[in-house]
Amino acid sequence: METPRKPHAIRNVLVFILVLGLVALLNLLIHEFGHCITMDSVGGGCEGVYVLPDPGFKIWHLDGFGDPYPNQWENYIGVTRYAKSPPIEWASGLVKLMGSGTVAIISLLALVGLYVFRPKSWIRFPLLAQSMMFLDLLFYTILPRWFGLRHFFFIGGDSAEPLEGALRMGITESIFIVIVLLYSLAMIAGLVNYLRQDMKPQRNA
Protein backbone atom coordinates (compact mmCIF):
# COMPACT_ATOMS: atom_id res chain seq x y z
CA MET A 1 0.00 0.00 0.00
CA GLU A 2 1.41 3.39 -0.96
CA THR A 3 2.31 5.59 1.98
CA PRO A 4 0.37 8.88 1.85
CA ARG A 5 2.44 12.03 1.86
CA LYS A 6 2.35 13.90 5.10
CA PRO A 7 0.89 17.43 4.83
CA HIS A 8 3.38 20.27 4.76
CA ALA A 9 6.31 17.92 3.96
CA ILE A 10 7.73 20.29 1.34
CA ARG A 11 7.38 23.21 3.73
CA ASN A 12 9.24 21.28 6.41
CA VAL A 13 12.09 20.53 3.99
CA LEU A 14 12.38 24.21 3.09
CA VAL A 15 12.28 25.24 6.74
CA PHE A 16 15.01 22.71 7.55
CA ILE A 17 17.22 24.02 4.73
CA LEU A 18 16.81 27.54 6.08
CA VAL A 19 17.57 26.39 9.63
CA LEU A 20 20.59 24.43 8.39
CA GLY A 21 22.01 27.56 6.75
CA LEU A 22 21.50 29.65 9.87
CA VAL A 23 23.03 26.96 12.09
CA ALA A 24 26.03 26.70 9.75
CA LEU A 25 26.60 30.46 10.09
CA LEU A 26 26.24 30.19 13.87
CA ASN A 27 28.85 27.43 13.91
CA LEU A 28 31.28 29.69 12.10
CA LEU A 29 31.12 31.86 15.21
CA ILE A 30 31.23 28.85 17.57
CA HIS A 31 34.37 27.60 15.81
CA GLU A 32 36.21 30.90 16.08
CA PHE A 33 35.01 31.61 19.62
CA GLY A 34 36.23 28.12 20.55
CA HIS A 35 39.74 29.22 19.55
CA CYS A 36 39.43 32.59 21.25
CA ILE A 37 38.02 31.37 24.58
CA THR A 38 40.51 28.50 24.76
CA MET A 39 43.39 30.88 24.08
CA ASP A 40 42.33 33.17 26.92
CA SER A 41 41.84 30.14 29.19
CA VAL A 42 45.33 28.66 28.76
CA GLY A 43 47.33 31.78 29.44
CA GLY A 44 47.49 33.28 25.96
CA GLY A 45 45.67 36.29 24.59
CA CYS A 46 42.96 36.48 21.94
CA GLU A 47 43.17 39.75 20.01
CA GLY A 48 39.96 39.26 18.08
CA VAL A 49 37.64 37.18 15.92
CA TYR A 50 37.20 38.22 12.29
CA VAL A 51 34.64 36.93 9.78
CA LEU A 52 33.90 37.34 6.09
CA PRO A 53 33.26 39.12 3.78
CA ASP A 54 36.66 40.09 2.44
CA PRO A 55 38.70 41.82 3.83
CA GLY A 56 37.31 40.37 7.09
CA PHE A 57 35.72 42.34 9.89
CA LYS A 58 36.21 42.14 13.63
CA ILE A 59 33.22 40.96 15.68
CA TRP A 60 35.03 40.20 18.95
CA HIS A 61 36.28 41.62 21.22
CA LEU A 62 33.85 44.51 21.07
CA ASP A 63 36.76 46.93 21.37
CA GLY A 64 37.46 47.63 17.72
CA PHE A 65 34.23 46.05 16.50
CA GLY A 66 34.02 46.37 12.72
CA ASP A 67 37.75 46.94 12.20
CA PRO A 68 39.13 45.27 9.05
CA TYR A 69 41.44 42.27 9.35
CA PRO A 70 44.97 43.70 9.42
CA ASN A 71 46.55 40.96 7.28
CA GLN A 72 45.65 39.50 3.89
CA TRP A 73 42.26 37.76 3.88
CA GLU A 74 43.02 34.52 2.01
CA ASN A 75 39.53 33.27 1.16
CA TYR A 76 38.80 32.51 4.81
CA ILE A 77 35.39 32.14 6.40
CA GLY A 78 36.54 33.27 9.81
CA VAL A 79 39.86 33.90 11.54
CA THR A 80 40.92 34.21 15.17
CA ARG A 81 43.90 36.52 15.68
CA TYR A 82 46.09 36.15 18.75
CA ALA A 83 47.84 38.85 20.74
CA LYS A 84 49.80 36.50 22.99
CA SER A 85 50.79 32.86 22.52
CA PRO A 86 50.16 30.24 25.23
CA PRO A 87 53.11 29.53 27.51
CA ILE A 88 53.50 25.85 26.49
CA GLU A 89 53.27 23.93 23.21
CA TRP A 90 50.55 21.59 24.52
CA ALA A 91 48.28 24.55 25.21
CA SER A 92 48.98 25.99 21.76
CA GLY A 93 47.84 22.69 20.27
CA LEU A 94 44.67 22.73 22.34
CA VAL A 95 43.84 26.20 21.02
CA LYS A 96 44.16 24.95 17.43
CA LEU A 97 42.07 21.87 18.16
CA MET A 98 39.26 23.60 20.02
CA GLY A 99 37.86 25.46 17.03
CA SER A 100 36.49 22.32 15.41
CA GLY A 101 36.63 20.57 18.79
CA THR A 102 34.09 22.96 20.30
CA VAL A 103 31.73 22.44 17.35
CA ALA A 104 32.18 18.67 17.66
CA ILE A 105 31.26 18.68 21.34
CA ILE A 106 28.15 20.82 20.79
CA SER A 107 27.12 18.64 17.84
CA LEU A 108 27.32 15.53 20.00
CA LEU A 109 25.25 17.22 22.71
CA ALA A 110 22.66 18.19 20.08
CA LEU A 111 22.37 14.58 18.92
CA VAL A 112 21.97 13.42 22.51
CA GLY A 113 19.28 16.09 22.94
CA LEU A 114 17.33 14.65 19.99
CA TYR A 115 17.21 11.25 21.65
CA VAL A 116 16.51 12.53 25.16
CA PHE A 117 13.84 15.15 24.46
CA ARG A 118 12.34 13.81 21.20
CA PRO A 119 11.19 17.26 20.01
CA LYS A 120 8.34 17.32 17.52
CA SER A 121 7.61 19.23 14.32
CA TRP A 122 10.05 21.94 13.18
CA ILE A 123 11.35 22.43 16.74
CA ARG A 124 13.65 19.45 16.20
CA PHE A 125 15.29 21.05 13.17
CA PRO A 126 17.88 23.20 15.03
CA LEU A 127 19.11 20.17 16.99
CA LEU A 128 19.16 18.05 13.86
CA ALA A 129 21.06 20.73 11.94
CA GLN A 130 23.54 21.20 14.78
CA SER A 131 24.13 17.44 14.91
CA MET A 132 25.21 17.58 11.28
CA MET A 133 27.90 20.13 12.12
CA PHE A 134 30.19 17.26 13.13
CA LEU A 135 31.34 17.63 9.53
CA ASP A 136 33.39 20.66 10.61
CA LEU A 137 35.90 18.43 12.41
CA LEU A 138 35.87 15.75 9.71
CA PHE A 139 36.28 18.14 6.79
CA TYR A 140 38.93 20.29 8.49
CA THR A 141 40.99 17.21 9.30
CA ILE A 142 40.59 15.14 6.15
CA LEU A 143 40.16 17.54 3.22
CA PRO A 144 43.40 19.54 3.64
CA ARG A 145 45.47 16.53 4.76
CA TRP A 146 44.37 13.91 2.24
CA PHE A 147 43.04 15.90 -0.72
CA GLY A 148 44.79 19.27 -0.57
CA LEU A 149 41.45 21.08 -0.35
CA ARG A 150 40.32 23.84 1.97
CA HIS A 151 38.23 23.47 5.13
CA PHE A 152 35.00 23.49 3.09
CA PHE A 153 36.43 22.30 -0.23
CA PHE A 154 37.13 25.73 -1.77
CA ILE A 155 36.83 28.19 1.11
CA GLY A 156 38.17 28.30 4.66
CA GLY A 157 41.52 27.28 6.07
CA ASP A 158 43.94 25.42 3.80
CA SER A 159 45.74 23.38 6.48
CA ALA A 160 44.48 20.54 8.68
CA GLU A 161 44.12 22.75 11.75
CA PRO A 162 42.64 20.15 14.19
CA LEU A 163 45.32 17.65 13.20
CA GLU A 164 48.06 20.22 13.67
CA GLY A 165 46.68 20.95 17.12
CA ALA A 166 46.61 17.27 18.03
CA LEU A 167 50.22 16.84 16.89
CA ARG A 168 51.32 19.72 19.12
CA MET A 169 49.53 18.02 22.01
CA GLY A 170 51.56 14.87 21.44
CA ILE A 171 48.84 12.83 19.72
CA THR A 172 50.07 10.93 16.68
CA GLU A 173 48.49 11.57 13.29
CA SER A 174 47.19 8.02 12.85
CA ILE A 175 45.56 7.92 16.29
CA PHE A 176 43.91 11.31 15.84
CA ILE A 177 42.55 10.50 12.38
CA VAL A 178 41.16 7.20 13.68
CA ILE A 179 39.47 9.10 16.53
CA VAL A 180 37.97 11.61 14.08
CA LEU A 181 36.72 8.86 11.76
CA LEU A 182 35.20 6.85 14.62
CA TYR A 183 33.51 9.97 16.01
CA SER A 184 32.16 10.83 12.55
CA LEU A 185 30.88 7.29 11.95
CA ALA A 186 29.19 7.32 15.35
CA MET A 187 27.51 10.64 14.54
CA ILE A 188 26.34 9.38 11.14
CA ALA A 189 24.98 6.19 12.68
CA GLY A 190 23.19 8.19 15.39
CA LEU A 191 21.65 10.57 12.86
CA VAL A 192 20.53 7.78 10.53
CA ASN A 193 19.01 5.83 13.41
CA TYR A 194 17.20 8.92 14.68
CA LEU A 195 15.80 9.75 11.24
CA ARG A 196 14.72 6.14 10.74
CA GLN A 197 12.85 6.19 14.05
CA ASP A 198 11.45 9.65 13.34
CA MET A 199 9.96 8.46 10.04
CA LYS A 200 8.19 5.42 11.51
CA PRO A 201 4.94 7.26 12.38
CA GLN A 202 4.76 8.52 8.78
CA ARG A 203 4.95 4.98 7.41
CA ASN A 204 2.34 3.81 9.86
CA ALA A 205 -0.02 6.71 9.13
Buried (B, 14 or more C-beta within 10 A) or exposed (E): EEEEEEEEEEEBEEBBEEBBEEBBEBBBBBBBBBBBBBBBBBEBEBBBBBBBEEEBBBBBEEEEEEEEBEEEBEBBBBBBBBEEBBEEEEBBBBBBBBBBBBBBBBBBEBBEBBEEEEBEEBEBBBBBBBBBBBBBBBBBBBBBBEEEBBBBEEEBBBEBBBBBBBBBBEBEBEEBBEBBEEBBEEBBEBBEEBEEEBEEEEEEE
